Amino acid sequence: MNVTPLLQAAPPSPGMAGGLLQLAPYVLIFVIFYFVLLAPMRKQQKKTREMLAALKKGDRVLTSGGIYGTIAQIEDQVVWVKLADTVKVKMARSAITGVVNETEGPKDASS
């Protein structure tokens, strides 16, 4: 049996350029994904971190549950929020979604 015609009929293997060209659409999808989703999300997380770090006693805040209150005491990761004259609630610092200015309304990290 003659093997030479079978070897000659084989398609040429793709070179390095062909392999990179096939990878290009996936790289393009990742770049688009980064700029559309990941970059804005990181920017939002940074704003939220800065807002939570800047909290101080007396700030009027909005919680993730939609409750308005005033910060009475701040511990490491715990915040005591005063809801009324005799009502104070202990909550996680991360449950604060925004600082409220009485004249402007809620000023959260997403604005």
Biopython code that builds the backbone (N, CA, C, O; Angstrom):
import numpy as np
from Bio.PDB.StructureBuilder import StructureBuilder

atoms = [
    (1, "MET", "N", (0.843, -1.163, 0.000)),
    (1, "MET", "CA", (0.000, 0.000, 0.000)),
    (1, "MET", "C", (0.894, 1.233, 0.000)),
    (1, "MET", "O", (1.935, 1.272, 0.656)),
    (2, "ASN", "N", (0.463, 2.222, -0.743)),
    (2, "ASN", "CA", (1.229, 3.455, -0.895)),
    (2, "ASN", "C", (0.644, 4.518, 0.051)),
    (2, "ASN", "O", (-0.535, 4.854, -0.064)),
    (3, "VAL", "N", (1.446, 5.048, 0.975)),
    (3, "VAL", "CA", (0.999, 6.006, 1.989)),
    (3, "VAL", "C", (1.210, 7.441, 1.517)),
    (3, "VAL", "O", (0.615, 8.354, 2.089)),
    (4, "THR", "N", (2.001, 7.667, 0.536)),
    (4, "THR", "CA", (2.344, 9.010, 0.086)),
    (4, "THR", "C", (1.126, 9.831, -0.320)),
    (4, "THR", "O", (1.071, 11.002, 0.056)),
    (5, "PRO", "N", (0.153, 9.317, -1.049)),
    (5, "PRO", "CA", (-1.013, 10.151, -1.402)),
    (5, "PRO", "C", (-1.826, 10.568, -0.172)),
    (5, "PRO", "O", (-2.413, 11.650, -0.164)),
    (6, "LEU", "N", (-1.870, 9.733, 0.855)),
    (6, "LEU", "CA", (-2.612, 10.104, 2.064)),
    (6, "LEU", "C", (-1.946, 11.258, 2.810)),
    (6, "LEU", "O", (-2.622, 12.134, 3.348)),
    (7, "LEU", "N", (-0.632, 11.247, 2.835)),
    (7, "LEU", "CA", (0.086, 12.329, 3.513)),
    (7, "LEU", "C", (-0.036, 13.635, 2.753)),
    (7, "LEU", "O", (-0.120, 14.704, 3.357)),
    (8, "GLN", "N", (-0.047, 13.557, 1.456)),
    (8, "GLN", "CA", (-0.139, 14.775, 0.652)),
    (8, "GLN", "C", (-1.537, 15.382, 0.702)),
    (8, "GLN", "O", (-1.688, 16.590, 0.517)),
    (9, "ALA", "N", (-2.553, 14.572, 0.947)),
    (9, "ALA", "CA", (-3.924, 15.060, 0.944)),
    (9, "ALA", "C", (-4.322, 15.710, 2.279)),
    (9, "ALA", "O", (-5.372, 16.349, 2.363)),
    (10, "ALA", "N", (-3.499, 15.554, 3.314)),
    (10, "ALA", "CA", (-3.827, 16.129, 4.623)),
    (10, "ALA", "C", (-3.793, 17.645, 4.554)),
    (10, "ALA", "O", (-2.895, 18.218, 3.937)),
    (11, "PRO", "N", (-4.775, 18.308, 5.187)),
    (11, "PRO", "CA", (-4.776, 19.777, 5.177)),
    (11, "PRO", "C", (-3.604, 20.308, 5.998)),
    (11, "PRO", "O", (-3.169, 19.674, 6.958)),
    (12, "PRO", "N", (-3.110, 21.454, 5.618)),
    (12, "PRO", "CA", (-1.985, 22.016, 6.379)),
    (12, "PRO", "C", (-2.449, 22.393, 7.792)),
    (12, "PRO", "O", (-3.563, 22.882, 7.983)),
    (13, "SER", "N", (-1.591, 22.160, 8.755)),
    (13, "SER", "CA", (-1.942, 22.499, 10.140)),
    (13, "SER", "C", (-1.860, 24.008, 10.324)),
    (13, "SER", "O", (-0.986, 24.660, 9.754)),
    (14, "PRO", "N", (-2.765, 24.557, 11.117)),
    (14, "PRO", "CA", (-2.722, 26.011, 11.321)),
    (14, "PRO", "C", (-1.457, 26.397, 12.066)),
    (14, "PRO", "O", (-1.018, 25.707, 12.986)),
    (15, "GLY", "N", (-0.901, 27.482, 11.659)),
    (15, "GLY", "CA", (0.321, 27.969, 12.293)),
    (15, "GLY", "C", (-0.004, 28.755, 13.550)),
    (15, "GLY", "O", (-1.145, 28.763, 14.010)),
    (16, "MET", "N", (0.984, 29.401, 14.091)),
    (16, "MET", "CA", (0.807, 30.181, 15.312)),
    (16, "MET", "C", (-0.154, 31.346, 15.072)),
    (16, "MET", "O", (-0.961, 31.662, 15.946)),
    (17, "ALA", "N", (-0.084, 31.981, 13.920)),
    (17, "ALA", "CA", (-0.959, 33.115, 13.615)),
    (17, "ALA", "C", (-2.412, 32.662, 13.540)),
    (17, "ALA", "O", (-3.305, 33.384, 13.984)),
    (18, "GLY", "N", (-2.659, 31.497, 12.994)),
    (18, "GLY", "CA", (-4.012, 30.976, 12.902)),
    (18, "GLY", "C", (-4.593, 30.694, 14.281)),
    (18, "GLY", "O", (-5.775, 30.948, 14.517)),
    (19, "GLY", "N", (-3.786, 30.177, 15.185)),
    (19, "GLY", "CA", (-4.245, 29.902, 16.542)),
    (19, "GLY", "C", (-4.585, 31.173, 17.298)),
    (19, "GLY", "O", (-5.585, 31.220, 18.014)),
    (20, "LEU", "N", (-3.766, 32.203, 17.148)),
    (20, "LEU", "CA", (-4.044, 33.478, 17.805)),
    (20, "LEU", "C", (-5.264, 34.157, 17.202)),
    (20, "LEU", "O", (-6.022, 34.823, 17.906)),
    (21, "LEU", "N", (-5.449, 33.988, 15.907)),
    (21, "LEU", "CA", (-6.602, 34.573, 15.241)),
    (21, "LEU", "C", (-7.895, 33.920, 15.719)),
    (21, "LEU", "O", (-8.928, 34.584, 15.810)),
    (22, "GLN", "N", (-7.846, 32.637, 16.022)),
    (22, "GLN", "CA", (-9.028, 31.961, 16.537)),
    (22, "GLN", "C", (-9.320, 32.379, 17.982)),
    (22, "GLN", "O", (-10.465, 32.293, 18.425)),
    (23, "LEU", "N", (-8.320, 32.822, 18.706)),
    (23, "LEU", "CA", (-8.474, 33.254, 20.092)),
    (23, "LEU", "C", (-8.959, 34.703, 20.205)),
    (23, "LEU", "O", (-9.469, 35.106, 21.251)),
    (24, "ALA", "N", (-8.803, 35.471, 19.152)),
    (24, "ALA", "CA", (-9.134, 36.899, 19.169)),
    (24, "ALA", "C", (-10.585, 37.197, 19.557)),
    (24, "ALA", "O", (-10.802, 38.123, 20.339)),
    (25, "PRO", "N", (-11.588, 36.475, 19.061)),
    (25, "PRO", "CA", (-12.962, 36.799, 19.471)),
    (25, "PRO", "C", (-13.189, 36.632, 20.976)),
    (25, "PRO", "O", (-13.940, 37.403, 21.573)),
    (26, "TYR", "N", (-12.557, 35.648, 21.587)),
    (26, "TYR", "CA", (-12.710, 35.444, 23.023)),
    (26, "TYR", "C", (-12.059, 36.575, 23.807)),
    (26, "TYR", "O", (-12.603, 37.024, 24.816)),
    (27, "VAL", "N", (-10.929, 37.027, 23.364)),
    (27, "VAL", "CA", (-10.254, 38.155, 24.019)),
    (27, "VAL", "C", (-11.112, 39.412, 23.877)),
    (27, "VAL", "O", (-11.251, 40.184, 24.826)),
    (28, "LEU", "N", (-11.677, 39.610, 22.708)),
    (28, "LEU", "CA", (-12.534, 40.773, 22.470)),
    (28, "LEU", "C", (-13.769, 40.731, 23.373)),
    (28, "LEU", "O", (-14.166, 41.760, 23.919)),
    (29, "ILE", "N", (-14.368, 39.577, 23.534)),
    (29, "ILE", "CA", (-15.530, 39.437, 24.415)),
    (29, "ILE", "C", (-15.148, 39.757, 25.853)),
    (29, "ILE", "O", (-15.906, 40.424, 26.558)),
    (30, "PHE", "N", (-13.987, 39.294, 26.297)),
    (30, "PHE", "CA", (-13.537, 39.575, 27.665)),
    (30, "PHE", "C", (-13.302, 41.072, 27.869)),
    (30, "PHE", "O", (-13.671, 41.616, 28.909)),
    (31, "VAL", "N", (-12.697, 41.738, 26.897)),
    (31, "VAL", "CA", (-12.433, 43.176, 27.013)),
    (31, "VAL", "C", (-13.745, 43.951, 27.095)),
    (31, "VAL", "O", (-13.877, 44.864, 27.910)),
    (32, "ILE", "N", (-14.710, 43.593, 26.260)),
    (32, "ILE", "CA", (-16.011, 44.259, 26.300)),
    (32, "ILE", "C", (-16.688, 44.004, 27.647)),
    (32, "ILE", "O", (-17.251, 44.921, 28.244)),
    (33, "PHE", "N", (-16.633, 42.764, 28.121)),
    (33, "PHE", "CA", (-17.209, 42.402, 29.411)),
    (33, "PHE", "C", (-16.586, 43.238, 30.526)),
    (33, "PHE", "O", (-17.292, 43.702, 31.421)),
    (34, "TYR", "N", (-15.274, 43.431, 30.479)),
    (34, "TYR", "CA", (-14.583, 44.204, 31.507)),
    (34, "TYR", "C", (-15.082, 45.640, 31.526)),
    (34, "TYR", "O", (-15.425, 46.164, 32.586)),
    (35, "PHE", "N", (-15.127, 46.284, 30.358)),
    (35, "PHE", "CA", (-15.488, 47.697, 30.328)),
    (35, "PHE", "C", (-16.970, 47.941, 30.556)),
    (35, "PHE", "O", (-17.351, 49.014, 31.024)),
    (36, "VAL", "N", (-17.807, 46.976, 30.237)),
    (36, "VAL", "CA", (-19.244, 47.171, 30.422)),
    (36, "VAL", "C", (-19.685, 46.814, 31.838)),
    (36, "VAL", "O", (-20.547, 47.490, 32.399)),
    (37, "LEU", "N", (-19.110, 45.764, 32.427)),
    (37, "LEU", "CA", (-19.585, 45.294, 33.730)),
    (37, "LEU", "C", (-18.594, 45.480, 34.864)),
    (37, "LEU", "O", (-18.941, 46.054, 35.897)),
    (38, "LEU", "N", (-17.389, 45.014, 34.696)),
    (38, "LEU", "CA", (-16.452, 44.961, 35.820)),
    (38, "LEU", "C", (-15.923, 46.332, 36.234)),
    (38, "LEU", "O", (-15.864, 46.622, 37.429)),
    (39, "ALA", "N", (-15.547, 47.166, 35.304)),
    (39, "ALA", "CA", (-14.981, 48.472, 35.654)),
    (39, "ALA", "C", (-15.992, 49.348, 36.403)),
    (39, "ALA", "O", (-15.634, 49.911, 37.437)),
    (40, "PRO", "N", (-17.238, 49.490, 35.931)),
    (40, "PRO", "CA", (-18.198, 50.291, 36.701)),
    (40, "PRO", "C", (-18.512, 49.691, 38.073)),
    (40, "PRO", "O", (-18.735, 50.424, 39.037)),
    (41, "MET", "N", (-18.528, 48.372, 38.158)),
    (41, "MET", "CA", (-18.801, 47.727, 39.433)),
    (41, "MET", "C", (-17.685, 48.021, 40.436)),
    (41, "MET", "O", (-17.959, 48.286, 41.607)),
    (42, "ARG", "N", (-16.442, 47.976, 39.989)),
    (42, "ARG", "CA", (-15.317, 48.301, 40.871)),
    (42, "ARG", "C", (-15.378, 49.753, 41.328)),
    (42, "ARG", "O", (-15.100, 50.055, 42.489)),
    (43, "LYS", "N", (-15.740, 50.646, 40.424)),
    (43, "LYS", "CA", (-15.848, 52.067, 40.767)),
    (43, "LYS", "C", (-16.932, 52.269, 41.827)),
    (43, "LYS", "O", (-16.741, 53.040, 42.767)),
    (44, "GLN", "N", (-18.064, 51.583, 41.681)),
    (44, "GLN", "CA", (-19.158, 51.658, 42.642)),
    (44, "GLN", "C", (-18.728, 51.115, 43.999)),
    (44, "GLN", "O", (-19.043, 51.707, 45.032)),
    (45, "GLN", "N", (-18.012, 49.995, 44.006)),
    (45, "GLN", "CA", (-17.545, 49.416, 45.263)),
    (45, "GLN", "C", (-16.575, 50.357, 45.975)),
    (45, "GLN", "O", (-16.590, 50.455, 47.202)),
    (46, "LYS", "N", (-15.743, 51.038, 45.216)),
    (46, "LYS", "CA", (-14.793, 51.977, 45.812)),
    (46, "LYS", "C", (-15.536, 53.151, 46.459)),
    (46, "LYS", "O", (-15.180, 53.576, 47.558)),
    (47, "LYS", "N", (-16.562, 53.676, 45.788)),
    (47, "LYS", "CA", (-17.353, 54.770, 46.361)),
    (47, "LYS", "C", (-18.041, 54.333, 47.653)),
    (47, "LYS", "O", (-18.072, 55.079, 48.632)),
    (48, "THR", "N", (-18.592, 53.118, 47.646)),
    (48, "THR", "CA", (-19.273, 52.608, 48.829)),
    (48, "THR", "C", (-18.307, 52.440, 49.987)),
    (48, "THR", "O", (-18.628, 52.803, 51.118)),
    (49, "ARG", "N", (-17.118, 51.891, 49.717)),
    (49, "ARG", "CA", (-16.093, 51.729, 50.761)),
    (49, "ARG", "C", (-15.704, 53.070, 51.359)),
    (49, "ARG", "O", (-15.567, 53.198, 52.575)),
    (50, "GLU", "N", (-15.525, 54.074, 50.498)),
    (50, "GLU", "CA", (-15.146, 55.405, 50.981)),
    (50, "GLU", "C", (-16.258, 56.026, 51.827)),
    (50, "GLU", "O", (-15.991, 56.659, 52.849)),
    (51, "MET", "N", (-17.503, 55.841, 51.393)),
    (51, "MET", "CA", (-18.634, 56.383, 52.147)),
    (51, "MET", "C", (-18.728, 55.725, 53.520)),
    (51, "MET", "O", (-18.958, 56.411, 54.516)),
    (52, "LEU", "N", (-18.551, 54.398, 53.586)),
    (52, "LEU", "CA", (-18.629, 53.699, 54.865)),
    (52, "LEU", "C", (-17.466, 54.076, 55.782)),
    (52, "LEU", "O", (-17.633, 54.139, 57.000)),
    (53, "ALA", "N", (-16.308, 54.321, 55.212)),
    (53, "ALA", "CA", (-15.149, 54.712, 56.017)),
    (53, "ALA", "C", (-15.301, 56.127, 56.577)),
    (53, "ALA", "O", (-14.729, 56.448, 57.618)),
    (54, "ALA", "N", (-16.063, 56.963, 55.894)),
    (54, "ALA", "CA", (-16.205, 58.362, 56.301)),
    (54, "ALA", "C", (-17.382, 58.588, 57.252)),
    (54, "ALA", "O", (-17.640, 59.728, 57.640)),
    (55, "LEU", "N", (-18.091, 57.542, 57.631)),
    (55, "LEU", "CA", (-19.217, 57.711, 58.547)),
    (55, "LEU", "C", (-18.735, 58.257, 59.889)),
    (55, "LEU", "O", (-17.665, 57.891, 60.375)),
    (56, "LYS", "N", (-19.548, 59.144, 60.483)),
    (56, "LYS", "CA", (-19.201, 59.695, 61.791)),
    (56, "LYS", "C", (-20.471, 59.863, 62.610)),
    (56, "LYS", "O", (-21.581, 59.847, 62.078)),
    (57, "LYS", "N", (-20.290, 60.021, 63.887)),
    (57, "LYS", "CA", (-21.413, 60.191, 64.816)),
    (57, "LYS", "C", (-22.200, 61.430, 64.416)),
    (57, "LYS", "O", (-21.626, 62.485, 64.144)),
    (58, "GLY", "N", (-23.521, 61.289, 64.384)),
    (58, "GLY", "CA", (-24.382, 62.414, 64.035)),
    (58, "GLY", "C", (-24.809, 62.427, 62.576)),
    (58, "GLY", "O", (-25.694, 63.200, 62.208)),
    (59, "ASP", "N", (-24.208, 61.596, 61.738)),
    (59, "ASP", "CA", (-24.616, 61.536, 60.327)),
    (59, "ASP", "C", (-26.015, 60.942, 60.219)),
    (59, "ASP", "O", (-26.342, 59.976, 60.908)),
    (60, "ARG", "N", (-26.820, 61.510, 59.371)),
    (60, "ARG", "CA", (-28.153, 60.958, 59.079)),
    (60, "ARG", "C", (-27.960, 59.976, 57.935)),
    (60, "ARG", "O", (-27.399, 60.325, 56.897)),
    (61, "VAL", "N", (-28.429, 58.739, 58.126)),
    (61, "VAL", "CA", (-28.158, 57.675, 57.162)),
    (61, "VAL", "C", (-29.442, 56.966, 56.732)),
    (61, "VAL", "O", (-30.481, 57.062, 57.385)),
    (62, "LEU", "N", (-29.334, 56.260, 55.625)),
    (62, "LEU", "CA", (-30.384, 55.397, 55.111)),
    (62, "LEU", "C", (-29.838, 53.980, 55.136)),
    (62, "LEU", "O", (-28.744, 53.729, 54.631)),
    (63, "THR", "N", (-30.588, 53.050, 55.718)),
    (63, "THR", "CA", (-30.129, 51.662, 55.802)),
    (63, "THR", "C", (-30.624, 50.873, 54.597)),
    (63, "THR", "O", (-31.459, 51.345, 53.826)),
    (64, "SER", "N", (-30.095, 49.668, 54.452)),
    (64, "SER", "CA", (-30.517, 48.821, 53.333)),
    (64, "SER", "C", (-31.964, 48.381, 53.475)),
    (64, "SER", "O", (-32.577, 47.961, 52.494)),
    (65, "GLY", "N", (-32.517, 48.467, 54.663)),
    (65, "GLY", "CA", (-33.921, 48.136, 54.891)),
    (65, "GLY", "C", (-34.862, 49.300, 54.643)),
    (65, "GLY", "O", (-36.075, 49.159, 54.793)),
    (66, "GLY", "N", (-34.314, 50.458, 54.263)),
    (66, "GLY", "CA", (-35.135, 51.626, 53.979)),
    (66, "GLY", "C", (-35.456, 52.458, 55.198)),
    (66, "GLY", "O", (-36.374, 53.277, 55.158)),
    (67, "ILE", "N", (-34.719, 52.270, 56.287)),
    (67, "ILE", "CA", (-34.963, 53.000, 57.528)),
    (67, "ILE", "C", (-33.985, 54.170, 57.624)),
    (67, "ILE", "O", (-32.781, 54.016, 57.418)),
    (68, "TYR", "N", (-34.537, 55.346, 57.941)),
    (68, "TYR", "CA", (-33.713, 56.526, 58.162)),
    (68, "TYR", "C", (-33.379, 56.628, 59.641)),
    (68, "TYR", "O", (-34.221, 56.350, 60.495)),
    (69, "GLY", "N", (-32.161, 57.022, 59.939)),
    (69, "GLY", "CA", (-31.760, 57.188, 61.323)),
    (69, "GLY", "C", (-30.518, 58.046, 61.420)),
    (69, "GLY", "O", (-29.987, 58.519, 60.415)),
    (70, "THR", "N", (-30.062, 58.241, 62.652)),
    (70, "THR", "CA", (-28.866, 59.033, 62.919)),
    (70, "THR", "C", (-27.863, 58.143, 63.630)),
    (70, "THR", "O", (-28.227, 57.383, 64.528)),
    (71, "ILE", "N", (-26.609, 58.235, 63.234)),
    (71, "ILE", "CA", (-25.584, 57.410, 63.852)),
    (71, "ILE", "C", (-25.331, 57.916, 65.266)),
    (71, "ILE", "O", (-25.013, 59.087, 65.474)),
    (72, "ALA", "N", (-25.477, 57.008, 66.241)),
    (72, "ALA", "CA", (-25.267, 57.353, 67.641)),
    (72, "ALA", "C", (-23.881, 56.932, 68.105)),
    (72, "ALA", "O", (-23.267, 57.610, 68.929)),
    (73, "GLN", "N", (-23.385, 55.816, 67.580)),
    (73, "GLN", "CA", (-22.083, 55.300, 68.000)),
    (73, "GLN", "C", (-21.527, 54.425, 66.885)),
    (73, "GLN", "O", (-22.274, 53.723, 66.203)),
    (74, "ILE", "N", (-20.210, 54.473, 66.703)),
    (74, "ILE", "CA", (-19.562, 53.658, 65.681)),
    (74, "ILE", "C", (-18.491, 52.804, 66.339)),
    (74, "ILE", "O", (-17.627, 53.308, 67.057)),
    (75, "GLU", "N", (-18.563, 51.513, 66.083)),
    (75, "GLU", "CA", (-17.524, 50.589, 66.509)),
    (75, "GLU", "C", (-16.814, 50.107, 65.244)),
    (75, "GLU", "O", (-16.976, 50.707, 64.182)),
    (76, "ASP", "N", (-16.044, 49.049, 65.341)),
    (76, "ASP", "CA", (-15.271, 48.581, 64.189)),
    (76, "ASP", "C", (-16.157, 48.286, 62.979)),
    (76, "ASP", "O", (-16.098, 49.008, 61.983)),
    (77, "GLN", "N", (-16.961, 47.257, 63.050)),
    (77, "GLN", "CA", (-17.863, 46.905, 61.945)),
    (77, "GLN", "C", (-19.331, 47.021, 62.343)),
    (77, "GLN", "O", (-20.218, 46.569, 61.619)),
    (78, "VAL", "N", (-19.575, 47.630, 63.495)),
    (78, "VAL", "CA", (-20.943, 47.774, 64.022)),
    (78, "VAL", "C", (-21.254, 49.256, 64.173)),
    (78, "VAL", "O", (-20.412, 50.048, 64.596)),
    (79, "VAL", "N", (-22.480, 49.610, 63.817)),
    (79, "VAL", "CA", (-22.946, 50.990, 63.938)),
    (79, "VAL", "C", (-24.240, 50.967, 64.745)),
    (79, "VAL", "O", (-25.127, 50.154, 64.484)),
    (80, "TRP", "N", (-24.344, 51.857, 65.721)),
    (80, "TRP", "CA", (-25.582, 52.021, 66.477)),
    (80, "TRP", "C", (-26.326, 53.174, 65.827)),
    (80, "TRP", "O", (-25.831, 54.300, 65.780)),
    (81, "VAL", "N", (-27.530, 52.882, 65.322)),
    (81, "VAL", "CA", (-28.328, 53.890, 64.632)),
    (81, "VAL", "C", (-29.510, 54.265, 65.518)),
    (81, "VAL", "O", (-30.262, 53.404, 65.974)),
    (82, "LYS", "N", (-29.655, 55.554, 65.749)),
    (82, "LYS", "CA", (-30.735, 56.075, 66.582)),
    (82, "LYS", "C", (-31.930, 56.351, 65.671)),
    (82, "LYS", "O", (-31.853, 57.177, 64.762)),
    (83, "LEU", "N", (-33.041, 55.644, 65.926)),
    (83, "LEU", "CA", (-34.241, 55.801, 65.114)),
    (83, "LEU", "C", (-35.214, 56.792, 65.735)),
    (83, "LEU", "O", (-35.909, 57.518, 65.023)),
    (84, "ALA", "N", (-35.263, 56.822, 67.049)),
    (84, "ALA", "CA", (-36.112, 57.751, 67.800)),
    (84, "ALA", "C", (-35.356, 58.126, 69.066)),
    (84, "ALA", "O", (-34.226, 57.680, 69.265)),
    (85, "ASP", "N", (-35.965, 58.941, 69.926)),
    (85, "ASP", "CA", (-35.275, 59.400, 71.124)),
    (85, "ASP", "C", (-34.792, 58.251, 72.007)),
    (85, "ASP", "O", (-33.699, 58.325, 72.567)),
    (86, "THR", "N", (-35.573, 57.213, 72.138)),
    (86, "THR", "CA", (-35.209, 56.110, 73.032)),
    (86, "THR", "C", (-34.908, 54.806, 72.296)),
    (86, "THR", "O", (-34.717, 53.770, 72.932)),
    (87, "VAL", "N", (-34.865, 54.846, 70.975)),
    (87, "VAL", "CA", (-34.667, 53.616, 70.194)),
    (87, "VAL", "C", (-33.331, 53.673, 69.454)),
    (87, "VAL", "O", (-33.110, 54.533, 68.601)),
    (88, "LYS", "N", (-32.442, 52.732, 69.804)),
    (88, "LYS", "CA", (-31.164, 52.597, 69.098)),
    (88, "LYS", "C", (-31.065, 51.169, 68.581)),
    (88, "LYS", "O", (-31.399, 50.221, 69.291)),
    (89, "VAL", "N", (-30.610, 51.021, 67.360)),
    (89, "VAL", "CA", (-30.507, 49.713, 66.729)),
    (89, "VAL", "C", (-29.046, 49.448, 66.388)),
    (89, "VAL", "O", (-28.353, 50.293, 65.822)),
    (90, "LYS", "N", (-28.600, 48.245, 66.750)),
    (90, "LYS", "CA", (-27.237, 47.828, 66.436)),
    (90, "LYS", "C", (-27.277, 47.144, 65.072)),
    (90, "LYS", "O", (-28.042, 46.199, 64.881)),
    (91, "MET", "N", (-26.460, 47.609, 64.119)),
    (91, "MET", "CA", (-26.454, 47.004, 62.788)),
    (91, "MET", "C", (-25.043, 46.992, 62.205)),
    (91, "MET", "O", (-24.155, 47.710, 62.665)),
    (92, "ALA", "N", (-24.867, 46.182, 61.211)),
    (92, "ALA", "CA", (-23.576, 46.100, 60.528)),
    (92, "ALA", "C", (-23.319, 47.385, 59.761)),
    (92, "ALA", "O", (-24.241, 48.000, 59.225)),
    (93, "ARG", "N", (-22.075, 47.777, 59.717)),
    (93, "ARG", "CA", (-21.712, 48.988, 58.982)),
    (93, "ARG", "C", (-22.086, 48.871, 57.509)),
    (93, "ARG", "O", (-22.460, 49.857, 56.875)),
    (94, "SER", "N", (-21.984, 47.664, 56.972)),
    (94, "SER", "CA", (-22.290, 47.461, 55.552)),
    (94, "SER", "C", (-23.773, 47.597, 55.238)),
    (94, "SER", "O", (-24.144, 47.650, 54.066)),
    (95, "ALA", "N", (-24.643, 47.657, 56.267)),
    (95, "ALA", "CA", (-26.079, 47.826, 56.049)),
    (95, "ALA", "C", (-26.448, 49.282, 55.775)),
    (95, "ALA", "O", (-27.596, 49.580, 55.446)),
    (96, "ILE", "N", (-25.487, 50.182, 55.907)),
    (96, "ILE", "CA", (-25.725, 51.592, 55.598)),
    (96, "ILE", "C", (-25.546, 51.762, 54.094)),
    (96, "ILE", "O", (-24.482, 51.468, 53.549)),
    (97, "THR", "N", (-26.606, 52.243, 53.422)),
    (97, "THR", "CA", (-26.517, 52.408, 51.969)),
    (97, "THR", "C", (-26.213, 53.831, 51.541)),
    (97, "THR", "O", (-25.779, 54.061, 50.412)),
    (98, "GLY", "N", (-26.436, 54.779, 52.424)),
    (98, "GLY", "CA", (-26.140, 56.141, 52.029)),
    (98, "GLY", "C", (-26.254, 57.115, 53.183)),
    (98, "GLY", "O", (-26.904, 56.844, 54.193)),
    (99, "VAL", "N", (-25.610, 58.251, 53.009)),
    (99, "VAL", "CA", (-25.698, 59.349, 53.965)),
    (99, "VAL", "C", (-26.745, 60.316, 53.423)),
    (99, "VAL", "O", (-26.736, 60.649, 52.238)),
    (100, "VAL", "N", (-27.648, 60.764, 54.297)),
    (100, "VAL", "CA", (-28.767, 61.599, 53.878)),
    (100, "VAL", "C", (-28.512, 63.032, 54.299)),
    (100, "VAL", "O", (-28.159, 63.305, 55.447)),
    (101, "ASN", "N", (-28.694, 63.935, 53.367)),
    (101, "ASN", "CA", (-28.645, 65.359, 53.657)),
    (101, "ASN", "C", (-30.089, 65.825, 53.697)),
    (101, "ASN", "O", (-30.835, 65.575, 52.750)),
    (102, "GLU", "N", (-30.503, 66.487, 54.751)),
    (102, "GLU", "CA", (-31.910, 66.848, 54.955)),
    (102, "GLU", "C", (-32.472, 67.667, 53.783)),
    (102, "GLU", "O", (-33.647, 67.521, 53.447)),
    (103, "THR", "N", (-31.666, 68.514, 53.165)),
    (103, "THR", "CA", (-32.192, 69.367, 52.096)),
    (103, "THR", "C", (-32.159, 68.681, 50.738)),
    (103, "THR", "O", (-32.972, 69.010, 49.875)),
    (104, "GLU", "N", (-31.251, 67.742, 50.522)),
    (104, "GLU", "CA", (-31.091, 67.133, 49.208)),
    (104, "GLU", "C", (-31.748, 65.770, 49.083)),
    (104, "GLU", "O", (-32.051, 65.352, 47.966)),
    (105, "GLY", "N", (-31.980, 65.068, 50.164)),
    (105, "GLY", "CA", (-32.480, 63.706, 50.098)),
    (105, "GLY", "C", (-31.325, 62.733, 50.213)),
    (105, "GLY", "O", (-30.221, 63.140, 50.576)),
    (106, "PRO", "N", (-31.542, 61.455, 49.915)),
    (106, "PRO", "CA", (-30.482, 60.446, 50.080)),
    (106, "PRO", "C", (-29.291, 60.725, 49.172)),
    (106, "PRO", "O", (-29.440, 61.071, 48.000)),
    (107, "LYS", "N", (-28.133, 60.568, 49.739)),
    (107, "LYS", "CA", (-26.894, 60.718, 48.973)),
    (107, "LYS", "C", (-26.108, 59.443, 49.176)),
    (107, "LYS", "O", (-25.233, 59.366, 50.038)),
    (108, "ASP", "N", (-26.430, 58.439, 48.372)),
    (108, "ASP", "CA", (-25.799, 57.138, 48.540)),
    (108, "ASP", "C", (-24.589, 57.007, 47.641)),
    (108, "ASP", "O", (-24.233, 57.933, 46.912)),
    (109, "ALA", "N", (-23.963, 55.846, 47.701)),
    (109, "ALA", "CA", (-22.746, 55.603, 46.927)),
    (109, "ALA", "C", (-23.031, 55.439, 45.453)),
    (109, "ALA", "O", (-22.096, 55.524, 44.657)),
    (110, "SER", "N", (-24.266, 55.207, 45.038)),
    (110, "SER", "CA", (-24.558, 54.983, 43.621)),
    (110, "SER", "C", (-24.784, 56.299, 42.873)),
    (110, "SER", "O", (-24.895, 56.279, 41.647)),
    (111, "SER", "N", (-24.857, 57.431, 43.558)),
    (111, "SER", "CA", (-25.069, 58.715, 42.869)),
    (111, "SER", "C", (-23.783, 59.258, 42.352)),
    (111, "SER", "O", (-23.764, 60.329, 41.746)),
]
sb = StructureBuilder()
sb.init_structure("model")
sb.init_model(0)
sb.init_chain("A")
sb.init_seg("    ")
for serial, (resi, resn, name, xyz) in enumerate(atoms, 1):
    if name == "N":
        sb.init_residue(resn, " ", resi, " ")
    sb.init_atom(name, np.array(xyz, "f"), 0.0, 1.0, " ", f" {name:<3s}", serial, name[0])
structure = sb.get_structure()
